[in-house]
Amino acid sequence: MDERIFPLINDYKINLLNPLEITDFSMFETGLRPLFEVLKNASDERKLNALITTDDIFKKVDVETIAAMNLFAGTDIEYEEKED
């Protein structure tokens, strides 16, 4: 690589989160919590179903988070396209 371009490239620090490595989801207070929990359990349909039906956090999930769950985890969670 041509080292002359290095001054032109920003070196930003990026924190990456791997849902498969997270053991305590309670530190997330936004839509990331249910999204990450679904991503972690997406490969086990029984665990995923139990999680969604028993965890109270899934009673109030915003539309964007459900859409992300369906897209990234391959789920087919039905929802109304309302913002409520």
N, C-alpha and C positions, 0 to 999 in steps of 0.2 A: 504494500500500500504506500502511496506517495505521502510522506510525512509532512509535506507542505500544507496539506489540507487540515491537519489536526487543529490548528488555531481556529478554524472555521466551524468545528464541530463542538456542540455543547456536551458536557459530560454530566448529565443529570443523574442523581441518585434515585432509583426506583425501588420501592418496597413491593415485593411480590408475595402474595398470600396463596398458599396451597390448601384448599379446603380439606383435602385428604389427610393432611398432617395436623389439622386443628382438633384439639380435644375439648376445649372449653369455648363454646359459642356465645356464652353469656356476655363476653366483652363487646359484642357487636350489638348496637342499639338501633340499627337502621334495617333496611330491607336486605342488607348483606347477611344477616343472621339466618333467616329462612332460606335464602338462596344458597349459602354455603352448606347448610345442613342437608338440603336436597341434593346438592352436587356430591356431597360425601356419601350419601346413601342411595344414590341413583342406581347402582348396580344390584342392589338387593331390594326387590319389589316389596317383600313383606315388611322389612324395616322401614322403607320409605312410606308405605301405606300407614303403618303404625305411627310413625312420626307425624305425618300430616293430620291424622285423625285424633291424636291424643294431645299434642303440644298446643297450648293456647296461643302461642305466637302466630300460628297459622290461621287463626280466626280473623285476623286483621292484616292481610297482606295486600299491598297496593298493586294496581294493575301492571305497572312496569316490572315489578319483581316477579309476578306470576308469568308474564311474557318471557322474562329472562330464564326462569326455571324451565319453561316449555322448550325454549330454544337450546339452552346449554346442556340440560340434563335429559332432553328427549322425552320429557313427560308430556302428558296431554291433559293438564288440569284446566277444566272449564271455568270461565269467568265472564262476567258482564263487562263490557267495555266502558263502564261508567267510572268516574274518578272516585266515587264514594266507597 
